[in-house]
Amino acid sequence: MKPAYLIIPTALMLALALPAQADLPEYRLVIKHHQFEPANLVVPVGQKIKLVIENLDPTPEEFESHPLNREKLVPANGKAIVYVGPLEPGSYPFFGEFNPQTAIGTITAK
């Protein structure tokens, strides 16, 4: 068992970090028929966001973006969360690793 002087600061840090993540603006991407919807997602400049990716297909997909430095497996008929930003103005392409010809899109920060 850890001493209380180690447990209390750790618990306090976790408690303070949780509200910060919960207050983030949430955006949704859907994978359906091996395509992302919407194909162009517009988000605010300079703001960290929570991206919820829902896969309605019966096969898994992997959200990948080299400019965003993100890669996340989204299970078949499942969801995944990716935190992005804060972003500079511009367009940030992403694709589905398992269906790169059809599962493509862009996050545009305006």
Secondary structure, DSSP 8 states (H G I E B T S, - for coil): ---HHHHHHHHHHHHHHHHHHHTS-EEEEEEETTEEESSEEEE-TT--EEEEEEE-SSS-EEEEETTTTEEEEE-TT-EEEEEE----SEEEEEEETT-TTT-EEEEEE-
